[in-house]
Amino acid sequence: ETGVTQTPRHLVMGMTNKKSLKCEQHLGHNAMYWYKQSAKKPLELMFVYSLEERVENNSVPSRFSPECPNSSHLFLHLHTLQPEDSALYLCASSPRLAGDYNEQFFGPGTRLTVL
Amino acid sequence: DAKTTQPPSMDCAEGRAANLPCNHSTISGNEYVYWYRQIHSQGPQYIIHGLKNNETNEMASLIITEDRKSSTLILPHATLRDTAVYYCIVRVDDSGYALNFGKGTSLLVTP
């Protein structure tokens, strides 16, 4: 248990569906992150939030839409995805965005399959 | 962030020490060395980090060479549950956001 939970753990969706991934951290952290991990590829950072403000968007297609309503919750809204978007989506949090100690705590991930 | 090089895979017998090397020859003076691991189908897990001095915690030890161009993560008594991909990451603490995970080393601990 890292203090970061993600739901659902597994998701299968069609290309025309709309779904959302949820992340919650119980650590009192101020920064939250979405990563994508495709098969046999390194982790790719998608979005970063600090105190509920988006601070980075790494050229992610608009079919992925993040939302951070408060510092404990982070969502990733999905619509009209492609089969190549199938991957493990990981959420992480850290005490703050930068500083002396920047350990990130990861959730277990959501395994997404797009048919 | 400086680039790191790790062997793609290693084996270790259960109960023995696992020594995972990492080369970071272009590391600069203010860059830290971090180690994470990822057990299959789980999120990455922080292990340890250091700047110059050797570090030890309940999970592992980190040995950084004097010139800081390489480091070794040591799991003193490897167990089957230590089978995972281990990532060595070099970064400046105020460089912002991403942990630049490379391909890491896939460690297999065998009975």
Interface residues (C-beta under 8 A of the other chain):
Chain A: T2 V4 A31 Y33 P42 L43 L45 V48 V55 E56 N58 L88 L90 C91 A92 L97 A98 G99 D100 Y101 N102 E103 Q104 F105 F106 G107 P108 G109 R111
Chain B: Y34 S41 Q42 G43 P44 Q45 Y46 H49 R91 D93 D94 S95 G96 Y97 A98 L99 N100 F101 G102 K103
